[in-house]
Amino acid sequence: MTRTLRVGVAALVVLQFGIVSVAASSNSCTRANATKTVAGVRYTCTLVSSKLRWVAKSAKAGARTGVVSTTTLPKPTETVVHRTLSNALRNTTFQIALQQFPELAQGIALDSPITFNSLQMSVYGLNTVKPEFFAVPFNQKSQYEEAKMTFDPFEATVSVNVLRASAFGDAIDVSTGFESIFTERVTTMIRPSAVPTASAPMNLVLPLSKKLELAAGSYLIVLSFEWTNLGVLTVRLWGQESGTNTAGGKGGDLTKACSYTPTTDAYPQGRAYAGLGLRQWNGQADSTIGFGTRFVPATAKVTACIVRGEWGNDIFNPGDLDIALVLKN
C-alpha cells in the first residue's frame, strides 16, 4: 500500500514539476526552496501532497511545459499627420444622403510632405426612413423619417479619390484643373458612436492598401458612399459650419427669425463640398447611385437655430468636415 502511494506521488510530480528522482523523492526535506546538487543533478525542496520532498527538473520536462519568451513585440503605432479640425472645434454635422448627395469631399492644404495610409472621421448618427418617405410630398416626409444615435453597424463601400487641386472655388468640376493621384474602393463598417457629442472619437476608418505620399500643396479628398441598407437615408459626420447666413432653407431663400454668433473658420485653407452626380436612388433594391464630377460647397445646420420639424427652414452654412489623415505602422 505504501509503495503504491509513493508511485502515485512520483507520477503527480512528473506532470507538474518535471521528472522526479526516485532516490530524492524518498527523502524528505525540511526547508522549502532549499537546493542541493547530487551527481550533477540539482534538487529543490518542494511541497508535494502536503510534504516537503527533494524534486529534480529535467531539461526535457522543462521543454514540455514551455519556456516564457522575454522578447517584446513592437506595438502598432498610429500618428495623425494632418487633421482639418479637432473635437473642440466641431459644432455641426454634414450629411451623406444616397438620395441627394452621396459624395462628400474636403479640400486640404499641406505646408510640407506627409505620408498616410488611413482616413478617419467621426459618425454622429443617421436618419432612417420608411418606404412611404419616397412617395409623399416634401412637407410630409418628416413623418416617415427618424434620426437615430444608436443603430446596428452596417457595411458600406467608399470610393476614395485623392486629387491634386489648383484652387478651391465656390463651384468646382474635377474634370478640369484637378489631377487624380490615387483611387481605391474601401469596405468599412458604419458604427454608432459611444459618445454622441462633439467629443465623439474618430470611429469611421477607411484603411488604404498602401502608404500614400503627398507633397506640399492643395488636394481634394472625395469620398463616394454606397450601402445596401435601404432603410438608411443619411449618415451624419462631425464637422464645423462657419458662415454668416441668416435666411432659412438649403437655398438660403426663406425667412428665418434667429440670431446667432457666427463661428470663425478654423480651416480657411480648405472647405467641404457635396457632389452633384446623377441620382436614381429611391429606396428600392434596384436603385442606382450616380457619381459625377461637379461639386458645390457642402452646407450644414447652424445648431443654435434648429427647430424640430422645420428641417427645410433651418439655417445652413458652409464649413469643413473633420477628417484626419493617419499613418499606421
TAPEBEL-V33745 format. One record per residue. N is the residue number from 0. RES is the residue in one letter. D_FIRST is the distance of its C-alpha to the first C-alpha in Angstrom with 2 decimals. Layout:
# TAPEBEL-V33745
[[N,RES,D_FIRST] [N,RES,D_FIRST]]
This chain:
# TAPEBEL-V33745
[[0,M,0.00] [1,T,3.79] [2,R,5.45] [3,T,5.24] [4,L,6.45] [5,R,8.89] [6,V,10.20] [7,G,10.88] [8,V,12.71] [9,A,14.61] [10,A,15.72] [11,L,16.95] [12,V,18.90] [13,V,20.43] [14,L,21.90] [15,Q,23.23] [16,F,24.26] [17,G,24.40] [18,I,22.60] [19,V,20.22] [20,S,20.40] [21,V,17.08] [22,A,18.68] [23,A,19.94] [24,S,16.85] [25,S,15.07] [26,N,18.13] [27,S,18.97] [28,C,22.60] [29,T,24.85] [30,R,27.62] [31,A,27.30] [32,N,29.27] [33,A,29.70] [34,T,29.94] [35,K,29.84] [36,T,30.61] [37,V,28.91] [38,A,30.47] [39,G,32.37] [40,V,29.41] [41,R,29.65] [42,Y,26.62] [43,T,26.75] [44,C,24.90] [45,T,23.47] [46,L,21.75] [47,V,18.53] [48,S,16.53] [49,S,18.50] [50,K,17.92] [51,L,20.51] [52,R,19.50] [53,W,21.76] [54,V,22.30] [55,A,24.78] [56,K,26.77] [57,S,28.34] [58,A,31.82] [59,K,30.62] [60,A,28.22] [61,G,31.05] [62,A,33.37] [63,R,31.03] [64,T,30.78] [65,G,34.55] [66,V,37.09] [67,V,39.41] [68,S,43.01] [69,T,45.49] [70,T,48.47] [71,T,50.66] [72,L,52.50] [73,P,56.14] [74,K,56.84] [75,P,59.60] [76,T,62.87] [77,E,65.64] [78,T,69.12] [79,V,72.11] [80,V,75.00] [81,H,77.69] [82,R,77.95] [83,T,81.08] [84,L,80.14] [85,S,77.40] [86,N,75.77] [87,A,78.26] [88,L,81.22] [89,R,80.30] [90,N,82.53] [91,T,82.66] [92,T,81.18] [93,F,82.59] [94,Q,82.12] [95,I,81.25] [96,A,82.73] [97,L,82.50] [98,Q,85.67] [99,Q,87.83] [100,F,86.35] [101,P,83.05] [102,E,83.83] [103,L,83.45] [104,A,84.42] [105,Q,84.45] [106,G,86.70] [107,I,85.24] [108,A,86.77] [109,L,84.93] [110,D,86.24] [111,S,83.96] [112,P,81.79] [113,I,78.41] [114,T,75.47] [115,F,73.41] [116,N,71.25] [117,S,70.79] [118,L,73.09] [119,Q,72.00] [120,M,73.68] [121,S,72.83] [122,V,72.88] [123,Y,74.33] [124,G,74.10] [125,L,75.80] [126,N,78.17] [127,T,77.35] [128,V,79.99] [129,K,80.42] [130,P,82.36] [131,E,85.44] [132,F,85.78] [133,F,87.46] [134,A,90.02] [135,V,91.46] [136,P,94.14] [137,F,93.12] [138,N,93.74] [139,Q,91.23] [140,K,88.40] [141,S,86.67] [142,Q,85.90] [143,Y,83.54] [144,E,81.99] [145,E,79.12] [146,A,77.88] [147,K,74.10] [148,M,71.98] [149,T,68.67] [150,F,68.16] [151,D,65.73] [152,P,65.73] [153,F,67.64] [154,E,68.39] [155,A,71.74] [156,T,73.36] [157,V,75.53] [158,S,77.99] [159,V,78.30] [160,N,81.60] [161,V,82.47] [162,L,86.17] [163,R,88.20] [164,A,90.95] [165,S,94.46] [166,A,95.04] [167,F,93.86] [168,G,96.71] [169,D,97.03] [170,A,96.71] [171,I,95.23] [172,D,94.93] [173,V,92.18] [174,S,94.06] [175,T,96.55] [176,G,95.85] [177,F,92.06] [178,E,89.88] [179,S,86.51] [180,I,84.03] [181,F,80.72] [182,T,79.70] [183,E,76.34] [184,R,74.98] [185,V,71.90] [186,T,69.50] [187,T,68.24] [188,M,66.91] [189,I,69.11] [190,R,66.98] [191,P,67.85] [192,S,67.77] [193,A,65.37] [194,V,68.36] [195,P,71.57] [196,T,73.81] [197,A,75.63] [198,S,72.49] [199,A,70.64] [200,P,68.70] [201,M,69.83] [202,N,67.81] [203,L,69.88] [204,V,68.86] [205,L,70.60] [206,P,68.70] [207,L,70.89] [208,S,69.78] [209,K,71.14] [210,K,72.42] [211,L,76.07] [212,E,78.36] [213,L,81.47] [214,A,84.30] [215,A,86.23] [216,G,88.49] [217,S,88.67] [218,Y,86.47] [219,L,86.09] [220,I,82.62] [221,V,82.98] [222,L,80.14] [223,S,80.70] [224,F,78.29] [225,E,77.26] [226,W,74.75] [227,T,74.27] [228,N,73.29] [229,L,76.69] [230,G,76.17] [231,V,76.37] [232,L,79.96] [233,T,79.65] [234,V,77.12] [235,R,78.08] [236,L,77.41] [237,W,77.99] [238,G,81.09] [239,Q,84.17] [240,E,87.66] [241,S,90.42] [242,G,93.77] [243,T,96.62] [244,N,97.41] [245,T,98.72] [246,A,99.50] [247,G,97.00] [248,G,95.74] [249,K,94.29] [250,G,97.85] [251,G,98.80] [252,D,101.76] [253,L,100.90] [254,T,101.81] [255,K,98.94] [256,A,99.22] [257,C,96.53] [258,S,96.65] [259,Y,93.84] [260,T,93.39] [261,P,93.21] [262,T,90.25] [263,T,90.97] [264,D,89.90] [265,A,86.78] [266,Y,86.93] [267,P,90.64] [268,Q,90.12] [269,G,88.63] [270,R,88.58] [271,A,86.82] [272,Y,88.38] [273,A,88.06] [274,G,88.72] [275,L,91.50] [276,G,90.19] [277,L,91.20] [278,R,89.10] [279,Q,88.44] [280,W,85.26] [281,N,85.63] [282,G,82.12] [283,Q,81.87] [284,A,79.34] [285,D,82.13] [286,S,83.54] [287,T,84.05] [288,I,84.25] [289,G,87.00] [290,F,86.84] [291,G,90.03] [292,T,91.49] [293,R,93.36] [294,F,91.92] [295,V,93.30] [296,P,91.95] [297,A,89.02] [298,T,89.57] [299,A,87.26] [300,K,87.87] [301,V,88.98] [302,T,86.27] [303,A,88.52] [304,C,90.89] [305,I,88.54] [306,V,89.46] [307,R,86.94] [308,G,88.51] [309,E,91.26] [310,W,89.64] [311,G,92.95] [312,N,94.71] [313,D,92.25] [314,I,93.34] [315,F,91.92] [316,N,91.99] [317,P,91.05] [318,G,88.24] [319,D,85.17] [320,L,81.75] [321,D,78.83] [322,I,77.34] [323,A,75.15] [324,L,74.91] [325,V,71.43] [326,L,69.89] [327,K,66.18] [328,N,64.23]]
